[in-house]
Amino acid sequence: MRGVTRRLMLLDTASLYFRAYFGVPDSVRAPDGTPVNAVRGLLDFIDRLVKDHHPDDLVACMDADWRPQWRVDLIPSYKAHRVAVETETGPDEEEVPDTLSPQVPVIENVLDALGIARVGVEGYEADDVIGTFTGRATGPVDIVTGDRDLYQLVDDERGVRVLYPLKGVGTLQLTDETWLREKYGVDGSGYADLALLRGDPSDGLPGVPGIGEKTAAKLLDAFGDLAGIMTAVDDPKSALTPSQRKRLDESRPYVALAPEVVRVAGDVPLPDVDTALPHTPRDPAALDALAARWGLGGSLQRLLTTLGT
C-alpha cells in the first residue's frame, strides 16, 4: 500500500452480495423486470462503508475459485454439500439462487466501470486474496465480511480488524482482539486453531469429535496452540482428560491436514492493481449505459456522490 497512514478496506464481495440479495426485496428490478436487488444492495453497502469508515484504498475481493481443488484434495468434504454441478475440466459450480447468478456479472461490470479494484485469482478463494493483501499492507486494514473464518486475520498491533455486518452494513460488529478474547477466549492467530478443532458444518469441516467451541478454547488456553495440544496428547502427564486424549489421538490424520485448509493463504500471486479509492468513474460512458440498462438509480448516484467528496 502507499504508506502507514492509508487505510485499506477489503470487501469479501460474495459474502456482501449474498447478504444484499437476501436483505433487499426482489421487487427491486431493472426496467425489463430482471431482479437487481443484489446489485443495488451491494452499491448501497459500499456507499455506507465509504461514508462511515473513510478508506483510502478499497479492493473488492472475489472468489475466482470458491472450492479450490488443493483444499478438496486435503479434505474431500470441504464445501461438498454446496456443490450444485460437478465439472471435469474446471471448478465445481456452487449452489446459488437462480435470480442471483445473473446479477454477479452486472456487479463486476459496475465495479470495473466505477474504477473500484476487483481482484480474484485462479485457484484461490476471496479469503485467500484478503489474507494476502492483509499480509502486505503497511497501514490499518478493515476487512468487511460475513464470514467468521476471517477472524483469524485480526491483529491489534497491525491495526487489522474485521467489520462483521449484523444488520445490513449500518450495524457492524467491530471485531478486534479484545472482542475475540471475550467471545472465544483466543486472539486472531488462535481463531484458526479454534475453528479447526471445533469444526464448521457450513464448510464441511468435521472438527475433532467431542471437542466443541468451549473445550477448544480451554485447550488452547492450557496448551498455547494446536501444536501444543498435540504434544500434550503424547505426554501422559498432561492435563488432558482420557476422552480428550483419545479423541485427539484418533483425529491425527484430520489435524495434520486441516491447518492448510482452514488457514487463509498469504502467498496468492496478486495482480498489479491500483487500489486507490476512485473519486470519479473510470469509464463514465460504460457506467451510464449500465445504470440505464439495469435501473441502478439512486443506489449508484449516492455512491458516486460519496466517492466524489
VENBELKA-V903218 format. One record per residue. N is the residue number from 1. RES is the residue in one letter. PSI is psi in radians with two decimals (999 if undefined). OMEGA is omega in radians with two decimals (999 if undefined). BURIAL is I if it has 16 or more other C-alpha atoms within 10 Angstrom, else O. Layout:
# VENBELKA-V903218
N;RES;PSI;OMEGA;BURIAL + N;RES;PSI;OMEGA;BURIAL
This chain:
# VENBELKA-V903218
1;M;-3.00;-2.93;I + 2;R;0.47;3.10;O + 3;G;2.79;-2.96;O + 4;V;-0.29;-3.11;O + 5;T;-0.16;-3.08;O + 6;R;2.35;3.13;I + 7;R;2.19;3.12;I + 8;L;2.28;3.02;I + 9;M;2.23;-3.13;I + 10;L;2.13;-3.14;I + 11;L;2.22;2.93;I + 12;D;1.48;-2.83;I + 13;T;-0.80;-3.12;I + 14;A;-0.71;3.10;I + 15;S;-0.69;-3.10;I + 16;L;-0.70;-3.13;I + 17;Y;-0.44;2.98;I + 18;F;-0.77;3.13;I + 19;R;-0.69;3.10;I + 20;A;-0.74;-3.12;I + 21;Y;-0.77;-3.09;I + 22;F;-0.27;-3.11;O + 23;G;-0.31;-3.13;O + 24;V;2.29;-3.09;I + 25;P;2.52;3.13;O + 26;D;0.09;2.98;O + 27;S;-0.19;3.04;O + 28;V;1.90;-2.95;I + 29;R;2.77;3.02;I + 30;A;2.94;3.12;I + 31;P;-0.51;-3.14;O + 32;D;0.08;3.09;O + 33;G;-0.05;3.12;O + 34;T;2.29;3.10;I + 35;P;2.36;3.07;I + 36;V;0.51;-3.10;I + 37;N;-0.64;3.12;I + 38;A;-0.67;-3.13;I + 39;V;-0.94;-3.09;I + 40;R;-0.64;3.11;I + 41;G;-0.74;3.13;I + 42;L;-0.72;3.10;I + 43;L;-0.70;3.09;I + 44;D;-0.68;3.09;I + 45;F;-0.87;-3.09;I + 46;I;-0.72;3.10;I + 47;D;-0.83;-3.12;I + 48;R;-0.71;-3.13;I + 49;L;-0.76;-3.14;I + 50;V;-0.73;3.12;I + 51;K;-0.76;-3.00;O + 52;D;-0.51;-2.96;O + 53;H;-0.14;2.96;O + 54;H;0.98;3.09;I + 55;P;2.62;3.00;I + 56;D;-0.57;3.14;I + 57;D;2.51;-3.09;I + 58;L;2.26;3.11;I + 59;V;2.20;2.99;I + 60;A;1.82;-3.07;I + 61;C;2.33;-2.98;I + 62;M;2.72;3.00;I + 63;D;1.62;3.02;I + 64;A;-0.47;3.06;I + 65;D;1.88;-3.05;I + 66;W;-0.29;-3.11;I + 67;R;1.30;-3.03;I + 68;P;2.43;-3.09;I + 69;Q;-0.60;-3.12;I + 70;W;-0.49;3.04;O + 71;R;-0.70;3.12;I + 72;V;-0.66;3.11;O + 73;D;-0.58;-3.13;O + 74;L;-0.81;3.12;I + 75;I;1.69;-3.04;I + 76;P;-0.45;-3.12;O + 77;S;-0.08;-3.06;O + 78;Y;1.99;3.12;I + 79;K;0.34;-3.06;I + 80;A;-0.59;-3.10;I + 81;H;-0.18;-3.13;O + 82;R;0.09;3.14;I + 83;V;2.19;3.10;O + 84;A;-0.73;-3.12;O + 85;V;2.18;3.05;O + 86;E;2.41;-3.14;O + 87;T;2.59;-3.12;O + 88;E;-0.57;-2.97;O + 89;T;-0.20;-3.10;O + 90;G;-2.97;-3.13;O + 91;P;2.53;3.03;I + 92;D;2.66;3.14;I + 93;E;2.37;-3.12;O + 94;E;2.58;3.07;I + 95;E;2.02;-3.10;O + 96;V;2.43;3.11;O + 97;P;2.49;-3.03;O + 98;D;-0.66;-3.08;O + 99;T;-0.01;3.05;O + 100;L;-0.76;-3.06;I + 101;S;-0.81;-3.13;O + 102;P;-0.29;-3.12;O + 103;Q;-0.36;-3.07;I + 104;V;-0.82;3.09;I + 105;P;-0.58;3.10;O + 106;V;-0.77;3.09;I + 107;I;-0.80;-3.12;I + 108;E;-0.75;-3.14;I + 109;N;-0.69;-3.14;O + 110;V;-0.77;3.11;I + 111;L;-0.75;-3.13;I + 112;D;-0.74;-3.13;I + 113;A;-0.59;3.07;I + 114;L;-0.55;-3.06;I + 115;G;0.28;3.05;I + 116;I;2.15;-3.10;I + 117;A;2.30;-3.12;I + 118;R;2.05;-3.00;I + 119;V;2.10;2.95;I + 120;G;2.47;-3.07;I + 121;V;2.23;-3.09;I + 122;E;2.31;3.12;O + 123;G;0.07;-3.10;I + 124;Y;2.66;3.05;I + 125;E;2.89;3.08;I + 126;A;-0.62;3.11;I + 127;D;-0.71;-3.11;I + 128;D;-0.68;3.07;I + 129;V;-0.77;3.11;I + 130;I;-0.76;-3.14;I + 131;G;-0.68;-3.12;I + 132;T;-0.77;3.07;I + 133;F;-0.73;-3.13;I + 134;T;-0.77;-3.14;I + 135;G;-0.53;-3.10;I + 136;R;-0.24;-3.05;O + 137;A;2.52;3.09;I + 138;T;-0.08;3.11;I + 139;G;-2.98;-3.13;I + 140;P;2.62;-3.09;I + 141;V;2.27;2.99;I + 142;D;2.08;3.09;I + 143;I;2.10;-3.11;I + 144;V;1.97;-3.05;I + 145;T;2.63;2.96;I + 146;G;0.28;-3.09;I + 147;D;1.96;-3.10;O + 148;R;-0.28;3.12;O + 149;D;-0.53;-3.07;I + 150;L;-0.03;3.00;I + 151;Y;-0.44;-3.12;I + 152;Q;-0.30;-3.12;I + 153;L;-0.16;-3.11;I + 154;V;2.31;-3.07;I + 155;D;1.79;-3.09;I + 156;D;-0.69;-3.08;O + 157;E;-0.62;-3.13;O + 158;R;-0.05;-3.14;O + 159;G;0.55;3.14;O + 160;V;2.12;3.12;I + 161;R;2.81;3.09;I + 162;V;2.26;3.01;I + 163;L;1.86;-3.02;I + 164;Y;2.02;-3.09;I + 165;P;2.22;3.05;I + 166;L;-0.67;3.09;O + 167;K;1.88;-3.00;O + 168;G;-2.41;2.95;I + 169;V;0.18;3.07;I + 170;G;-0.50;3.08;O + 171;T;1.88;-3.08;O + 172;L;2.44;2.99;I + 173;Q;2.01;3.13;I + 174;L;1.80;-3.00;O + 175;T;1.92;3.03;I + 176;D;-3.03;-3.05;I + 177;E;-0.54;3.09;I + 178;T;-0.79;3.13;O + 179;W;-0.75;-3.13;O + 180;L;-0.74;-3.13;I + 181;R;-0.67;3.13;O + 182;E;-0.66;-3.07;O + 183;K;-0.77;-2.99;O + 184;Y;-0.21;-3.12;I + 185;G;0.26;3.14;I + 186;V;2.86;2.99;I + 187;D;-3.01;-3.08;I + 188;G;-0.83;-3.07;I + 189;S;-0.44;3.14;I + 190;G;-0.22;-3.06;I + 191;Y;-0.64;3.13;I + 192;A;-0.72;3.10;I + 193;D;-0.70;3.10;I + 194;L;-0.82;-3.12;I + 195;A;-0.66;3.13;I + 196;L;-0.81;-3.10;I + 197;L;-0.75;-3.09;I + 198;R;-0.61;-3.04;I + 199;G;2.92;-3.12;I + 200;D;1.71;-3.12;I + 201;P;-0.55;-3.11;O + 202;S;-0.39;3.09;O + 203;D;0.08;3.14;I + 204;G;0.47;3.12;I + 205;L;2.07;-3.00;I + 206;P;-0.50;-3.04;I + 207;G;-3.02;3.09;I + 208;V;2.10;-3.11;I + 209;P;2.33;3.10;O + 210;G;-0.10;3.11;O + 211;I;1.69;3.11;I + 212;G;-2.99;-3.04;O + 213;E;-0.81;-3.10;I + 214;K;-0.73;3.12;O + 215;T;-0.72;3.11;O + 216;A;-0.76;3.14;I + 217;A;-0.72;3.12;I + 218;K;-0.71;3.13;O + 219;L;-0.72;3.13;I + 220;L;-0.64;3.09;I + 221;D;-0.67;-3.09;O + 222;A;-0.64;-2.98;O + 223;F;0.02;2.97;I + 224;G;-0.94;-3.13;O + 225;D;-3.09;-3.08;I + 226;L;-0.73;3.13;I + 227;A;-0.70;3.12;O + 228;G;-0.65;3.11;O + 229;I;-0.79;-3.11;I + 230;M;-0.52;3.02;I + 231;T;-0.66;3.12;O + 232;A;-0.51;3.10;I + 233;V;-0.63;-3.11;I + 234;D;-0.06;-3.12;O + 235;D;1.85;-3.09;O + 236;P;-0.28;-3.14;O + 237;K;-0.06;-3.11;O + 238;S;2.87;-3.02;O + 239;A;0.18;3.09;O + 240;L;2.51;3.03;I + 241;T;2.79;3.12;O + 242;P;-0.69;-3.11;O + 243;S;-0.68;3.09;O + 244;Q;-0.77;-3.13;I + 245;R;-0.74;-3.12;I + 246;K;-0.82;-3.11;O + 247;R;-0.74;3.12;O + 248;L;-0.69;3.13;I + 249;D;-0.73;-3.14;O + 250;E;-0.36;-3.10;O + 251;S;0.20;-3.10;O + 252;R;-0.76;3.13;O + 253;P;-0.74;3.11;O + 254;Y;-0.81;-3.09;I + 255;V;-0.54;3.14;I + 256;A;-0.59;-3.04;O + 257;L;-0.53;-2.98;O + 258;A;-0.60;-3.11;I + 259;P;-0.68;-3.12;I + 260;E;-0.47;3.13;O + 261;V;-0.75;-3.02;I + 262;V;-0.67;-3.08;I + 263;R;2.36;3.12;I + 264;V;2.55;3.13;I + 265;A;2.56;3.10;I + 266;G;0.17;-3.03;I + 267;D;0.54;3.13;O + 268;V;2.35;3.11;I + 269;P;1.53;-3.07;O + 270;L;2.48;3.05;O + 271;P;2.83;3.09;O + 272;D;1.83;-3.09;O + 273;V;2.69;3.05;O + 274;D;1.94;-3.06;O + 275;T;-0.04;-3.09;I + 276;A;2.40;3.09;I + 277;L;2.15;-3.11;I + 278;P;2.52;3.07;I + 279;H;-0.34;3.04;O + 280;T;2.67;-3.11;O + 281;P;2.53;3.06;I + 282;R;-0.69;-3.09;O + 283;D;1.46;-3.07;O + 284;P;-0.66;-3.12;O + 285;A;-0.78;3.11;O + 286;A;-0.68;-3.13;I + 287;L;-0.71;3.09;I + 288;D;-0.73;3.14;O + 289;A;-0.72;3.12;O + 290;L;-0.71;-3.13;I + 291;A;-0.71;3.14;I + 292;A;-0.77;-3.09;O + 293;R;-0.70;-3.01;O + 294;W;0.04;3.08;I + 295;G;0.90;-3.03;I + 296;L;-0.30;2.91;I + 297;G;-2.31;-3.03;O + 298;G;-0.57;-3.12;O + 299;S;-0.82;3.13;I + 300;L;-0.74;-3.11;I + 301;Q;-0.70;3.11;O + 302;R;-0.73;-3.14;O + 303;L;-0.74;3.12;I + 304;L;-0.71;3.10;I + 305;T;-0.76;3.14;O + 306;T;-0.76;-3.13;O + 307;L;-0.54;-3.09;I + 308;G;-0.14;-3.10;O + 309;T;999;999;O
